[in-house]
Amino acid sequence: MPDDSKLLFEQVIDGPAELIYRAFTSPVGLQEWFCDVSVTNLTIGGWIYLAWDQGYFACGKFTGLNPGKALSFTWMGTDDPGWTQVEVAIVPLQNNLNKIVLRHSGFDKNEIWDKARANASRCWESGLENLKSIIVEGKDLRIFNRPLIGFFPYAFDNYSDSEKKKFGFPVDYGVMVSNVLPNYGADKAGIRSGDLIVSVEGKKVDRVKTLLNIINDFNAGAQITIEAYRGSEKLMFLVDTTTQLAQTSPVPPEELAKEIQTDRARLLDSLEKILADVTDAEASYSPDSEKWSIKETLVHFILHERNLQTWINDLVYDTACLCDVNPNHALFRIRATLTSYPTLDDLMAELRRTYKETVASIAFLEPAFMQRKASYGRLRFELLDKYYGYREHIRRMTEMILLVRRQMSKS
């Protein structure tokens, strides 16, 4: 009869033993394939905390650490009736292959433990498959297998009431389409930047999180019906979902730094064009207390880049940052930084310096860091792909200039 008191899993991976060991012990390494949040204290008796966005979490203490070869820790998951034990052995094979042998033991043979056993089995089965993908290809299957439609969403609530009226939509809720990515379903279906998504498959979309939750209920490859407004016109789209399209092969840090430099130069060029004849008085003006001035928006750009640099440092040193890469900036923080850079010229000069520092931080990375394929892929995504969102900031800054000039002319 099978031994229900323990679970046994094996996975062969074409990758170095030290990277496999890191994946089980480093906070960043654990997040890249297994959980969403992780904190570890890598000593015998040190803690390990794991949490998932869906609400499940587990904790324990390391009971064995043999770098590159084996490790073990205790485990107590959500609603588990007692402690169990996880043991991981990394067995070298030929041609750089290593076999992971994972034993999870200590389950009692009764119905109370059935849920704990099922949760653990589900975690390890999907997790080890993802670990292989992460180390060999740098692909997080939790992301690459998600259904995507291919646009950057922007919360409609971020606009003021007066801004909402200018769009001409007959509703006051929904999610704006900020940028449409080429060759994805949204692009092929005819969805455009500036459209307002109000429902998916008949379900109301009032927030970005609502939109993502609805789409994530489907499997990649499914067709979904999207209702949207383009001005006052109601439109219906039949959109194909897909997994993430193939990314370009990773390039060395020096080449990635050049790509980032080109991207930041393009952004600076756009800013310089729209700010060419803007005065300091105009850039300091805000039409209401809930809207940033142009200067405050530029401070937001600077602070975001500084946060990004800290995140890069933490990623390289395998220190998991528990805050968002793109946190919201409170007005007091914006104004505090603005005291050091009070003019438009000061702000643009600091933004140039900050972007230059970001580019240099990538150029100086050790080439060996590329072996951490998932980490290196995250770098590119945060530094290049997510910058599509800045186009919306620039569009709003352009509108702000016109609004400020109209209001200042009346006063």
C-alpha positions as CSV (number, residue, x, y, z in Angstrom):
1,M,0.0,0.0,0.0
2,P,1.2,3.5,-0.7
3,D,2.7,5.5,2.2
4,D,0.3,8.4,2.7
5,S,2.5,9.9,5.4
6,K,4.9,11.3,2.8
7,L,5.1,12.8,-0.7
8,L,8.0,12.1,-3.1
9,F,8.8,14.3,-6.2
10,E,11.7,14.2,-8.6
11,Q,12.8,16.6,-11.3
12,V,15.8,16.6,-13.6
13,I,17.1,20.0,-14.5
14,D,19.8,21.0,-16.9
15,G,21.5,23.6,-14.8
16,P,24.1,24.2,-12.0
17,A,23.5,22.8,-8.6
18,E,24.2,26.2,-7.0
19,L,21.4,27.8,-8.9
20,I,19.0,25.0,-7.8
21,Y,20.1,25.4,-4.2
22,R,19.6,29.2,-4.4
23,A,16.1,28.6,-5.7
24,F,15.1,26.9,-2.5
25,T,17.0,29.2,0.0
26,S,17.0,32.8,-1.5
27,P,14.0,35.0,-1.0
28,V,14.3,36.2,-4.6
29,G,15.0,32.7,-5.9
30,L,11.9,31.3,-4.2
31,Q,9.6,34.1,-5.5
32,E,10.8,33.5,-9.1
33,W,9.3,30.0,-9.3
34,F,7.4,29.0,-6.2
35,C,5.6,31.7,-4.2
36,D,4.8,35.5,-4.4
37,V,6.4,36.6,-1.1
38,S,9.3,35.0,0.7
39,V,11.6,35.8,3.6
40,T,14.4,33.5,4.7
41,N,17.1,33.5,7.4
42,L,19.7,31.1,6.0
43,T,21.0,29.5,9.2
44,I,20.1,26.3,11.0
45,G,17.1,27.2,13.0
46,G,16.5,30.2,10.8
47,W,13.0,31.0,9.5
48,I,11.5,30.5,6.1
49,Y,8.2,32.3,5.3
50,L,6.3,31.8,2.1
51,A,3.1,33.4,0.9
52,W,0.9,33.4,-2.2
53,D,-1.4,36.1,-3.5
54,Q,-4.4,33.8,-3.4
55,G,-4.1,33.8,0.4
56,Y,-2.2,30.6,1.2
57,F,1.0,30.8,3.3
58,A,3.4,28.6,5.0
59,C,6.3,28.9,7.5
60,G,9.0,26.9,9.0
61,K,12.6,26.7,10.2
62,F,15.7,25.4,8.3
63,T,16.9,22.1,9.8
64,G,19.6,21.3,7.4
65,L,21.8,23.3,4.9
66,N,24.4,21.8,2.7
67,P,25.1,24.4,-0.1
68,G,24.7,22.9,-3.5
69,K,23.8,19.5,-2.2
70,A,20.9,19.4,0.2
71,L,18.6,21.3,2.5
72,S,15.6,20.7,4.8
73,F,13.1,22.7,6.7
74,T,9.9,22.3,8.7
75,W,6.6,23.3,7.2
76,M,3.3,24.5,8.5
77,G,0.8,25.7,5.9
78,T,-2.5,27.5,6.2
79,D,-5.0,25.4,8.2
80,D,-2.5,22.5,8.5
81,P,-3.2,20.4,11.6
82,G,0.4,20.1,12.5
83,W,4.1,20.4,11.4
84,T,5.6,18.4,8.5
85,Q,9.1,18.2,7.1
86,V,10.5,19.0,3.7
87,E,13.9,17.5,2.5
88,V,15.5,18.4,-0.7
89,A,18.5,16.5,-2.2
90,I,20.4,17.7,-5.3
91,V,21.9,14.7,-7.0
92,P,24.5,15.3,-9.8
93,L,24.1,13.5,-13.0
94,Q,26.1,13.7,-16.2
95,N,26.4,16.6,-18.6
96,N,25.5,19.4,-16.1
97,L,22.2,17.6,-15.3
98,N,21.0,17.5,-11.7
99,K,18.1,15.6,-10.2
100,I,16.0,17.1,-7.4
101,V,14.6,14.6,-5.0
102,L,12.1,16.3,-2.7
103,R,10.4,14.4,0.2
104,H,7.6,16.0,2.1
105,S,6.8,13.9,5.1
106,G,4.9,13.8,8.4
107,F,1.3,13.7,7.2
108,D,-1.0,11.6,9.4
109,K,-3.2,9.0,7.8
110,N,-6.7,10.5,8.4
111,E,-9.2,12.9,6.8
112,I,-8.0,15.9,8.7
113,W,-4.7,15.8,6.9
114,D,-6.2,15.2,3.4
115,K,-6.4,19.0,2.6
116,A,-2.8,19.6,3.8
117,R,-1.5,16.7,1.7
118,A,-3.4,17.9,-1.4
119,N,-2.2,21.5,-1.0
120,A,1.4,20.3,-0.6
121,S,1.2,18.0,-3.6
122,R,-0.3,20.7,-5.8
123,C,2.4,23.2,-4.7
124,W,5.4,20.9,-5.4
125,E,4.1,19.4,-8.7
126,S,3.5,22.7,-10.4
127,G,6.4,24.4,-8.6
128,L,9.1,21.9,-9.7
129,E,7.9,22.1,-13.3
130,N,8.2,25.9,-13.1
131,L,11.6,25.7,-11.4
132,K,12.9,23.7,-14.4
133,S,11.5,26.4,-16.8
134,I,13.0,29.2,-14.7
135,I,16.5,27.8,-14.6
136,V,16.7,26.4,-18.2
137,E,14.8,29.1,-20.1
138,G,14.2,31.9,-17.6
139,K,10.4,31.7,-18.1
140,D,8.1,31.9,-15.2
141,L,5.2,29.6,-16.3
142,R,2.8,31.4,-14.0
143,I,3.3,34.4,-16.2
144,F,4.0,32.9,-19.6
145,N,1.0,30.6,-19.4
146,R,-1.4,33.4,-18.4
147,P,-4.0,34.4,-21.0
148,L,-3.0,37.8,-22.4
149,I,-4.9,40.2,-24.7
150,G,-2.1,42.7,-25.2
151,F,-2.6,46.2,-23.8
152,F,-1.6,48.2,-20.8
153,P,-4.6,49.1,-18.7
154,Y,-5.0,52.5,-17.0
155,A,-7.5,53.1,-14.2
156,F,-10.3,55.5,-15.4
157,D,-10.7,56.7,-11.8
158,N,-7.2,58.3,-12.1
159,Y,-8.8,61.0,-14.2
160,S,-10.7,64.0,-12.7
161,D,-14.4,64.5,-13.4
162,S,-13.6,67.2,-15.9
163,E,-11.1,65.0,-17.7
164,K,-13.6,62.2,-17.9
165,K,-16.2,64.4,-19.6
166,K,-13.7,65.4,-22.3
167,F,-13.5,61.8,-23.5
168,G,-17.2,61.8,-24.3
169,F,-17.9,58.4,-22.7
170,P,-21.6,57.8,-21.7
171,V,-20.4,56.0,-18.5
172,D,-18.2,57.0,-15.6
173,Y,-16.5,53.6,-14.9
174,G,-14.2,51.3,-16.8
175,V,-10.6,50.7,-17.6
176,M,-8.7,52.8,-20.2
177,V,-6.6,51.2,-22.9
178,S,-3.2,53.0,-22.5
179,N,-1.0,51.2,-25.1
180,V,-1.8,48.3,-27.4
181,L,1.0,45.8,-28.0
182,P,1.5,44.7,-31.6
183,N,0.5,41.2,-32.7
184,Y,-1.6,40.4,-29.6
185,G,-5.4,39.8,-29.7
186,A,-6.4,43.4,-28.8
187,D,-4.3,44.7,-31.7
188,K,-5.7,42.2,-34.2
189,A,-9.3,42.8,-33.0
190,G,-9.0,46.6,-33.5
191,I,-8.8,47.8,-29.9
192,R,-7.1,51.2,-29.8
193,S,-5.3,53.3,-27.2
194,G,-7.9,55.6,-25.6
195,D,-10.8,53.0,-25.7
196,L,-12.7,52.4,-22.5
197,I,-13.2,48.8,-21.5
198,V,-16.5,48.4,-19.6
199,S,-17.2,44.7,-19.7
200,V,-15.6,41.3,-20.5
201,E,-17.9,38.4,-21.3
202,G,-20.8,40.4,-19.9
203,K,-19.1,41.1,-16.6
204,K,-18.8,44.7,-15.5
205,V,-15.2,46.0,-15.5
206,D,-14.9,48.9,-13.0
207,R,-11.2,48.5,-12.0
208,V,-7.9,47.2,-13.4
209,K,-7.9,44.4,-10.9
210,T,-11.4,43.4,-11.9
211,L,-10.4,43.2,-15.6
212,L,-7.3,41.0,-14.8
213,N,-9.3,38.7,-12.5
214,I,-11.9,38.1,-15.2
215,I,-9.3,37.4,-18.0
216,N,-7.3,35.1,-15.7
217,D,-10.3,32.8,-15.3
218,F,-9.8,31.8,-19.0
219,N,-7.2,29.5,-20.5
220,A,-4.8,31.0,-23.0
221,G,-6.2,30.5,-26.5
222,A,-9.8,31.2,-25.5
223,Q,-11.8,33.9,-27.3
224,I,-13.4,36.6,-25.1
225,T,-16.0,39.3,-25.9
226,I,-15.0,42.8,-24.8
227,E,-17.4,45.7,-24.7
228,A,-15.8,49.1,-25.0
229,Y,-16.5,52.8,-25.8
230,R,-14.6,54.9,-28.3
231,G,-16.0,58.3,-27.4
232,S,-19.8,57.9,-27.3
233,E,-19.7,54.9,-29.7
234,K,-20.2,51.5,-28.2
235,L,-18.1,48.8,-29.7
236,M,-17.9,45.0,-29.3
237,F,-14.7,43.0,-29.9
238,L,-14.0,39.3,-30.2
239,V,-10.5,39.0,-28.8
240,D,-8.1,36.0,-28.9
241,T,-6.2,35.4,-25.8
242,T,-2.6,34.0,-26.0
243,T,0.3,33.2,-23.9
244,Q,3.2,35.7,-23.8
245,L,4.8,36.0,-27.2
246,A,8.4,34.9,-27.6
247,Q,10.9,37.4,-26.3
248,T,14.2,38.3,-27.9
249,S,17.2,36.4,-26.8
250,P,18.9,38.0,-23.8
251,V,21.8,40.2,-24.6
252,P,24.9,40.9,-22.4
253,P,24.6,43.7,-19.8
254,E,26.5,46.2,-22.0
255,E,24.1,45.8,-24.9
256,L,21.0,45.9,-22.6
257,A,22.4,49.1,-21.2
258,K,22.5,50.6,-24.7
259,E,18.8,49.6,-25.3
260,I,17.9,51.3,-22.0
261,Q,19.9,54.3,-22.9
262,T,18.1,54.6,-26.3
263,D,14.7,54.2,-24.5
264,R,15.4,56.9,-21.9
265,A,16.8,59.2,-24.6
266,R,13.5,58.8,-26.5
267,L,11.6,59.6,-23.3
268,L,13.7,62.7,-22.6
269,D,13.3,63.9,-26.1
270,S,9.5,63.7,-25.8
271,L,9.6,65.6,-22.5
272,E,11.9,68.3,-23.9
273,K,9.6,68.8,-26.9
274,I,6.4,69.4,-24.8
275,L,8.2,71.5,-22.2
276,A,10.2,73.6,-24.7
277,D,8.2,76.8,-24.1
278,V,6.7,76.0,-20.7
279,T,7.5,78.6,-18.0
280,D,8.3,77.7,-14.4
281,A,5.0,79.4,-13.3
282,E,3.0,77.2,-15.7
283,A,4.9,74.1,-14.6
284,S,4.2,74.9,-10.9
285,Y,0.4,75.3,-11.4
286,S,-2.1,72.7,-10.6
287,P,-5.8,73.2,-11.4
288,D,-6.9,71.3,-8.3
289,S,-5.5,69.7,-5.1
290,E,-5.9,66.1,-6.6
291,K,-3.7,66.7,-9.6
292,W,0.0,66.9,-9.8
293,S,1.6,69.9,-11.5
294,I,4.1,69.3,-14.3
295,K,7.0,69.8,-11.9
296,E,5.5,67.3,-9.4
297,T,5.0,64.8,-12.3
298,L,8.7,65.1,-13.2
299,V,9.6,64.5,-9.5
300,H,7.5,61.3,-9.8
301,F,9.7,60.2,-12.7
302,I,12.9,60.9,-10.7
303,L,11.7,59.1,-7.6
304,H,10.5,56.1,-9.7
305,E,14.0,55.8,-11.2
306,R,15.6,56.0,-7.8
307,N,13.3,53.2,-6.6
308,L,14.2,51.2,-9.6
309,Q,17.9,51.5,-8.9
310,T,17.4,50.3,-5.3
311,W,15.3,47.4,-6.7
312,I,18.1,46.4,-9.1
313,N,20.6,46.4,-6.3
314,D,18.4,44.2,-4.1
315,L,17.7,41.8,-7.0
316,V,21.4,41.4,-7.7
317,Y,22.1,40.7,-4.0
318,D,19.2,38.3,-3.8
319,T,17.4,40.5,-1.3
320,A,13.7,40.4,-1.8
321,C,12.2,43.8,-1.7
322,L,8.7,43.5,-0.2
323,C,7.5,46.9,-1.6
324,D,6.2,47.5,-5.1
325,V,8.8,48.4,-7.8
326,N,6.5,51.3,-8.7
327,P,5.1,52.5,-5.4
328,N,2.8,55.5,-5.2
329,H,4.5,58.7,-4.2
330,A,2.7,60.8,-1.5
331,L,2.5,64.5,-2.2
332,F,4.7,65.3,0.8
333,R,7.5,63.2,-0.6
334,I,7.1,64.8,-4.0
335,R,7.2,68.3,-2.5
336,A,10.2,67.4,-0.4
337,T,12.2,66.5,-3.4
338,L,11.0,69.5,-5.3
339,T,12.7,71.8,-2.8
340,S,16.1,70.5,-4.1
341,Y,15.1,70.9,-7.7
342,P,12.8,74.0,-7.8
343,T,13.0,74.8,-11.5
344,L,12.2,73.0,-14.7
345,D,15.8,73.1,-15.7
346,D,16.9,71.6,-12.3
347,L,14.3,68.8,-12.7
348,M,15.3,67.9,-16.2
349,A,19.0,68.0,-15.4
350,E,18.4,65.6,-12.4
351,L,16.2,63.3,-14.5
352,R,19.0,63.1,-17.1
353,R,21.5,62.2,-14.3
354,T,19.2,59.7,-12.8
355,Y,18.6,58.0,-16.1
356,K,22.3,57.9,-16.8
357,E,22.9,56.2,-13.4
358,T,20.3,53.5,-14.3
359,V,22.0,52.8,-17.6
360,A,25.4,52.6,-15.9
361,S,24.1,50.2,-13.2
362,I,23.2,47.7,-15.9
363,A,26.4,48.2,-17.9
364,F,28.5,47.4,-14.8
365,L,26.6,44.1,-14.0
366,E,28.8,41.1,-14.0
367,P,28.2,38.9,-17.1
368,A,27.7,35.9,-14.7
369,F,24.5,37.5,-13.5
370,M,23.0,36.3,-16.8
371,Q,23.0,32.8,-15.5
372,R,20.1,33.8,-13.3
373,K,17.9,33.9,-16.4
374,A,14.7,34.7,-14.6
375,S,16.3,37.6,-12.6
376,Y,17.9,38.9,-15.8
377,G,14.5,38.7,-17.7
378,R,12.8,40.7,-14.9
379,L,15.4,43.4,-15.2
380,R,14.6,43.8,-18.9
381,F,10.9,43.8,-18.3
382,E,11.0,46.5,-15.5
383,L,13.5,48.7,-17.3
384,L,12.1,48.5,-20.9
385,D,8.7,46.8,-21.3
386,K,6.9,48.5,-18.5
387,Y,8.0,51.9,-19.8
388,Y,5.1,51.8,-22.2
389,G,3.1,53.3,-19.3
390,Y,5.1,56.5,-19.5
391,R,3.4,57.4,-22.7
392,E,0.2,58.0,-20.8
393,H,2.0,60.3,-18.4
394,I,3.4,62.3,-21.3
395,R,0.0,62.5,-22.9
396,R,-1.5,63.8,-19.7
397,M,1.3,66.3,-19.3
398,T,0.5,67.7,-22.8
399,E,-3.2,68.0,-21.8
400,M,-2.1,69.6,-18.5
401,I,-0.2,72.3,-20.3
402,L,-3.2,73.3,-22.3
403,L,-5.5,73.2,-19.3
404,V,-3.1,75.3,-17.2
405,R,-2.7,77.9,-19.8
406,R,-6.5,78.2,-20.2
407,Q,-7.1,78.5,-16.5
408,M,-4.2,81.0,-15.9
409,S,-5.4,83.2,-18.8
410,K,-8.8,83.5,-17.0
411,S,-7.3,84.4,-13.6
